[in-house]
Amino acid sequence: MAGVVLLLTTACSGGEKEDGVTVGEKADAGVPQVTINPGDGNKKAEPEDGVVVTAAGGTLEQVTVTLKGKPVDGEMAADKASWKSRTLRPGSKYQVTAVARSPQGKTATVNAAFATLKAAKELDILDVTPAKNEKVGVGMPIQVVFNRPVDDKKAVERVLDVKSTKPATGAWNWANDTTVIFRTKNGEYWQPNQNVTFSAKLSGVRAGKKTYGVDDFTRKFRIGDSHIVTISTKKKRAVVKRNGKTVRTWPVSTGKGGRVVNGVDTYLTTSGIHLTMGKENPAIMTSEWMGVDPKDKKNGGYREVIPHAVRISNSGEYIHSMAATVWAQGRQNVSHGCVNSPPKDAQWFYNWSYRGDPVIITGSKRGLDPWNGWSYYQMSWSKWVKGGALDRPVTTG
């Protein structure tokens, strides 16, 4: 149905309806006209259009849109001649009340009720990292996974919002059709000890043909102390800083090299900016990742139960305890690519670290791919920004 238009002063009563227009007993040019779209009785309003209320011959004093008694967000124009809501929840019933006043002080009030289209396909957020209220490192990305491919990535990205207590510059990047990732600008990281809130006002967003977001989403987490780990494969040493001050160092043994597959030496530790991804105690490490039966000792087969392991990539790299190679730590690189550490230091790091702590490894000829784990800082800032549907940085303050 068309929009509802009202010509009615507060002093008037009665009146008649003509084609969706309520006309007062005595039409008065001094009474403002209020129009609401969608119109009263509409049962198939498009969620992405929201509600638009306009006033002619006056200004809007109040607009209230409710869903099950709860108010819907909207924005009043600077001249108060119009008001527009956010997108609306599919398959829902809304009520609208608007009040306008003319320059002569005459008022008009209009009410409307309508329903939105149901979503043939629903877009939902399947998973978000970090976890709810998790304390994380200064390099922590926000990773959002949807339940289905997103066709209109611009529409979805527009309603993704990141707020932090301390301002940061960051950007979104679509890893694929179902996953979008936010990280801060190269070299800046999050400022330590602050709160971050990710929100997605997905309800009513048209993400594709007959596909709508149905529910909004909010996730809060906290950035802890700044933990920065630097590891030199040449010096064979790890240095750990908390808020800029060195708190611990220890000898390490990194990848020995010598196994080249498709031009890549898979036994070398990768150089680059890693992020800690998770902890395992113990971690079961086998040679199956390289296609070798753990029982085939002649071809390098192995199966080891490793305590206090902190993962730093998807290609099997960990900072972990290794009592058997203490003799080599600080002297010789003998691992299959992991960072072997003395048991006491590995346990300390396991207990101390957060997910999202930067681990910067140097000295290896094998580079770290940006999509190997959470190694997103390996990508240049300009390229990362271009990976977003809107191709723009955002400020979180």
Legacy VTK file of the C-alpha trace (Angstrom):
# vtk DataFile Version 3.0
C-alpha trace
ASCII
DATASET POLYDATA
POINTS 397 float
0.000 0.000 0.000
1.025 3.618 -0.506
2.296 5.753 2.306
-0.065 7.172 4.884
-0.630 10.936 4.720
-2.345 12.837 7.527
-4.019 16.257 7.419
-5.358 16.681 10.939
-4.973 19.214 13.746
-5.138 18.190 17.349
-8.308 20.287 17.624
-10.093 18.388 14.867
-12.096 15.235 15.336
-13.896 12.795 13.099
-12.681 13.003 9.508
-12.822 10.463 6.707
-10.345 8.235 4.869
-9.853 8.542 1.138
-7.375 6.165 -0.583
-5.163 5.849 2.477
-5.364 9.573 3.285
-7.131 10.819 6.407
-8.686 14.223 5.813
-9.922 16.484 8.594
-13.480 17.824 8.633
-12.110 21.246 7.775
-9.014 21.054 5.598
-6.513 23.593 6.862
-3.481 24.572 4.831
-1.676 25.349 8.069
-1.718 21.719 9.236
1.445 19.721 8.377
1.188 16.602 6.225
2.889 13.468 7.572
3.720 10.588 5.235
4.857 7.117 6.364
6.366 4.499 4.101
5.632 1.578 4.198
1.955 2.448 4.366
-0.522 1.250 6.942
-1.527 -2.379 6.356
1.394 -3.248 4.087
2.227 -6.933 4.577
5.249 -7.227 2.289
7.469 -4.296 3.126
11.076 -4.765 2.013
13.340 -4.974 5.082
16.282 -3.213 3.443
14.213 -0.044 2.803
13.433 0.560 6.463
10.814 3.135 7.483
10.783 6.656 6.035
8.680 9.396 7.623
8.385 12.837 6.001
6.647 16.072 6.932
5.390 18.770 4.548
4.362 22.178 5.853
6.092 21.606 9.154
8.786 19.653 10.986
8.802 16.318 12.741
8.757 16.542 16.515
8.749 12.833 17.296
8.950 9.531 15.424
8.621 6.192 17.183
8.957 2.859 15.427
8.614 -0.275 17.535
8.991 -4.027 17.116
7.271 -5.989 19.880
7.303 -2.854 21.996
11.022 -2.196 21.554
12.186 0.947 19.733
13.924 0.784 16.370
16.965 2.972 15.670
16.598 5.779 13.160
18.022 9.145 12.196
16.328 12.523 11.919
17.397 14.805 9.071
19.032 18.069 10.059
16.008 20.063 8.875
13.637 17.688 10.716
11.623 17.251 7.541
12.324 13.513 7.374
13.321 10.535 9.493
14.703 7.169 8.347
15.050 3.962 10.309
17.714 1.290 10.047
16.947 -1.914 8.161
14.077 -3.997 9.521
13.801 -7.587 10.691
12.270 -9.852 8.023
8.902 -11.459 8.776
8.058 -8.995 11.561
5.254 -6.586 12.474
6.018 -2.922 13.171
4.103 0.016 14.615
4.831 3.670 13.786
3.769 6.910 15.461
4.846 10.293 14.123
4.106 13.831 15.305
4.722 16.989 13.255
4.234 20.701 13.985
3.656 23.586 11.563
5.263 27.048 11.924
1.849 28.233 13.157
1.987 25.684 15.989
-0.568 23.285 14.581
0.231 19.580 15.055
-0.533 16.378 13.215
-0.186 12.816 14.506
-0.290 9.660 12.415
-0.107 5.965 13.280
0.632 3.032 10.991
1.223 -0.704 11.241
2.830 -2.962 8.665
4.722 -6.252 8.246
7.975 -7.062 6.430
8.714 -9.799 3.927
9.938 -13.118 5.259
13.483 -14.142 4.319
13.600 -17.100 1.948
17.229 -17.572 3.034
18.611 -16.333 6.341
22.107 -14.961 6.820
23.519 -15.601 10.293
26.898 -15.289 11.974
28.135 -18.811 12.581
31.265 -17.978 14.582
33.346 -15.037 15.787
36.923 -15.058 17.070
37.919 -13.956 19.717
35.597 -15.602 22.210
33.157 -13.693 24.414
35.010 -11.604 27.047
38.339 -13.228 26.091
41.533 -11.375 27.012
43.708 -11.351 23.886
46.976 -10.038 22.515
47.567 -6.723 20.743
47.715 -8.418 17.336
44.333 -10.165 17.661
42.211 -10.137 14.496
38.411 -10.260 14.522
37.318 -13.182 12.357
33.651 -13.450 11.360
32.244 -16.583 9.728
28.773 -16.560 8.137
26.458 -19.526 7.678
26.254 -19.051 3.901
28.109 -17.235 1.090
27.606 -13.471 1.063
26.791 -12.102 -2.400
26.408 -8.430 -1.502
29.554 -7.985 0.546
29.309 -4.182 0.494
25.876 -4.223 2.122
27.090 -6.572 4.847
30.400 -4.814 5.434
28.592 -1.480 5.925
26.874 -2.801 9.055
30.023 -4.289 10.627
31.296 -2.006 13.366
34.335 -2.118 15.666
34.656 0.188 18.665
37.631 0.324 21.024
38.343 2.346 24.153
41.577 3.555 22.575
41.343 4.508 18.872
42.928 2.321 16.221
42.985 2.238 12.435
41.998 -1.057 10.850
40.257 -2.591 7.851
38.160 -5.571 6.781
39.335 -8.191 4.291
37.216 -10.981 2.785
39.175 -14.230 2.980
36.391 -15.930 1.030
32.621 -15.658 0.486
31.813 -16.709 4.057
34.661 -15.206 6.104
35.640 -11.584 6.713
38.546 -10.521 8.923
39.392 -7.234 10.657
42.905 -6.307 11.709
44.718 -3.112 12.640
47.165 -1.260 10.446
50.611 -2.776 9.917
52.981 -1.993 12.748
50.372 -0.370 14.963
48.476 -3.231 16.618
45.824 -2.557 19.263
46.835 -0.402 22.202
47.100 -2.599 25.325
44.622 -2.868 28.191
41.345 -1.724 26.679
37.903 -2.972 25.694
36.761 -3.743 22.161
33.222 -4.301 20.897
32.354 -5.828 17.540
28.768 -5.425 16.367
26.890 -6.379 13.227
23.493 -4.804 12.562
22.573 -7.572 10.158
18.834 -7.630 10.737
17.144 -6.643 7.481
20.329 -6.404 5.413
19.846 -7.885 1.945
22.922 -10.076 1.427
21.795 -11.690 -1.826
18.765 -12.801 -3.792
15.959 -13.443 -1.284
18.651 -13.562 1.435
18.435 -11.372 4.524
20.172 -11.042 7.823
17.704 -11.757 10.611
19.510 -11.122 13.901
22.025 -8.518 15.043
25.213 -9.679 16.747
27.524 -8.219 19.419
30.814 -9.586 20.768
32.895 -7.916 23.481
36.482 -8.792 24.359
39.497 -7.230 26.029
43.017 -6.439 24.878
45.521 -7.373 27.590
49.137 -6.317 28.080
51.320 -5.914 25.011
53.170 -9.215 24.515
55.755 -9.089 21.715
57.978 -12.106 21.048
61.004 -11.931 18.754
62.860 -15.083 17.710
66.052 -15.206 15.656
66.719 -18.490 13.880
70.339 -17.336 13.439
70.978 -16.262 17.030
68.747 -19.146 18.207
67.178 -17.072 20.931
63.718 -15.895 21.973
63.175 -12.472 23.552
59.826 -11.632 25.182
58.652 -8.119 26.005
55.651 -7.014 28.053
54.535 -3.430 27.431
57.897 -2.685 25.854
60.115 -4.151 28.591
62.037 -7.425 28.280
60.706 -9.931 30.807
62.309 -13.180 29.664
64.763 -14.658 27.150
65.760 -18.258 26.415
67.728 -20.338 23.916
65.806 -22.078 21.113
66.335 -24.550 18.316
64.355 -23.904 15.130
63.878 -25.689 11.787
66.871 -27.619 10.487
65.845 -27.521 6.824
66.681 -30.186 4.286
63.239 -31.373 3.078
62.288 -29.551 -0.127
58.816 -30.100 -1.590
57.720 -28.105 -4.658
60.571 -25.682 -4.075
59.738 -25.117 -0.393
61.966 -26.339 2.421
59.259 -27.598 4.778
61.734 -28.228 7.587
62.549 -24.523 7.920
60.751 -22.291 10.427
58.973 -19.487 8.572
60.181 -15.901 8.919
57.514 -13.266 9.451
54.879 -11.906 11.831
53.036 -14.845 13.356
50.247 -14.611 15.917
49.691 -17.085 18.716
46.557 -19.053 17.818
45.933 -21.524 20.623
47.416 -23.828 23.224
47.719 -27.609 23.508
49.015 -29.561 26.474
49.930 -31.972 25.176
50.065 -31.621 21.399
50.350 -34.820 19.365
52.832 -34.234 16.541
53.355 -36.797 13.793
54.980 -37.042 10.370
51.598 -37.560 8.742
51.525 -33.880 7.702
54.319 -34.645 5.209
52.809 -37.921 4.025
55.141 -40.176 6.022
53.871 -42.996 8.225
54.908 -42.294 11.840
56.230 -45.875 12.028
58.473 -45.387 8.973
61.596 -44.320 10.838
63.850 -44.770 7.775
62.011 -41.973 5.962
61.780 -39.673 8.949
58.550 -40.955 10.476
57.769 -39.777 14.005
55.011 -39.433 16.598
55.691 -37.319 19.650
53.607 -36.153 22.600
54.681 -32.564 23.232
53.813 -30.639 26.431
53.112 -26.903 26.624
52.719 -26.176 22.914
51.559 -22.765 21.617
50.522 -22.807 17.957
51.726 -19.965 15.699
50.673 -21.151 12.208
48.507 -23.627 10.327
51.537 -25.409 8.890
52.341 -27.058 12.210
54.629 -24.473 13.799
54.563 -24.220 17.595
56.637 -22.745 20.381
56.884 -25.790 22.611
58.796 -27.688 25.236
61.448 -30.117 24.014
63.656 -31.652 26.674
65.317 -33.959 24.119
66.919 -31.036 22.249
68.085 -28.903 25.165
71.620 -29.763 24.086
71.005 -27.978 20.740
68.992 -25.013 21.969
70.999 -21.848 21.491
73.577 -23.785 19.435
72.028 -25.678 16.544
68.750 -25.808 14.611
67.438 -29.386 14.687
63.619 -29.197 14.644
61.132 -29.965 11.862
60.108 -26.284 11.870
58.891 -25.674 15.410
60.597 -23.507 18.019
62.048 -25.999 20.534
62.396 -24.467 23.997
63.642 -25.535 27.446
60.768 -27.111 29.442
60.690 -24.406 32.121
60.584 -21.588 29.558
57.992 -23.307 27.373
55.739 -23.835 30.385
56.132 -20.216 31.419
55.245 -18.988 27.921
52.306 -21.375 27.705
50.827 -19.955 30.908
51.732 -16.324 30.173
50.717 -15.811 26.547
47.350 -14.740 25.125
45.883 -15.667 21.776
46.822 -12.924 19.343
50.312 -12.181 20.676
52.704 -11.233 17.825
55.614 -13.618 17.364
58.162 -12.099 14.988
60.602 -14.649 13.563
63.648 -13.615 11.529
66.616 -15.280 9.877
64.942 -18.054 7.868
64.938 -18.261 4.066
61.368 -19.569 4.162
58.806 -16.760 4.183
55.471 -16.838 5.986
52.325 -16.743 3.839
49.656 -14.225 5.034
47.002 -16.964 5.038
49.099 -19.458 6.994
47.244 -19.283 10.289
46.583 -15.750 11.525
49.596 -14.253 9.775
47.587 -11.407 8.255
50.186 -8.747 9.086
52.366 -10.340 6.412
50.155 -8.657 3.814
50.864 -5.017 2.940
48.391 -2.523 4.341
47.289 -1.282 0.899
46.609 -4.823 -0.314
44.763 -5.702 2.899
42.481 -2.668 2.556
41.712 -3.533 -1.070
40.561 -6.962 0.116
37.560 -5.308 1.749
34.348 -4.863 -0.216
34.344 -1.137 0.586
38.104 -0.718 0.008
38.578 1.659 2.945
40.222 1.847 6.367
38.074 2.462 9.440
38.730 4.135 12.781
37.603 2.288 15.901
37.651 5.162 18.398
LINES 1 398
397 0 1 2 3 4 5 6 7 8 9 10 11 12 13 14 15 16 17 18 19 20 21 22 23 24 25 26 27 28 29 30 31 32 33 34 35 36 37 38 39 40 41 42 43 44 45 46 47 48 49 50 51 52 53 54 55 56 57 58 59 60 61 62 63 64 65 66 67 68 69 70 71 72 73 74 75 76 77 78 79 80 81 82 83 84 85 86 87 88 89 90 91 92 93 94 95 96 97 98 99 100 101 102 103 104 105 106 107 108 109 110 111 112 113 114 115 116 117 118 119 120 121 122 123 124 125 126 127 128 129 130 131 132 133 134 135 136 137 138 139 140 141 142 143 144 145 146 147 148 149 150 151 152 153 154 155 156 157 158 159 160 161 162 163 164 165 166 167 168 169 170 171 172 173 174 175 176 177 178 179 180 181 182 183 184 185 186 187 188 189 190 191 192 193 194 195 196 197 198 199 200 201 202 203 204 205 206 207 208 209 210 211 212 213 214 215 216 217 218 219 220 221 222 223 224 225 226 227 228 229 230 231 232 233 234 235 236 237 238 239 240 241 242 243 244 245 246 247 248 249 250 251 252 253 254 255 256 257 258 259 260 261 262 263 264 265 266 267 268 269 270 271 272 273 274 275 276 277 278 279 280 281 282 283 284 285 286 287 288 289 290 291 292 293 294 295 296 297 298 299 300 301 302 303 304 305 306 307 308 309 310 311 312 313 314 315 316 317 318 319 320 321 322 323 324 325 326 327 328 329 330 331 332 333 334 335 336 337 338 339 340 341 342 343 344 345 346 347 348 349 350 351 352 353 354 355 356 357 358 359 360 361 362 363 364 365 366 367 368 369 370 371 372 373 374 375 376 377 378 379 380 381 382 383 384 385 386 387 388 389 390 391 392 393 394 395 396
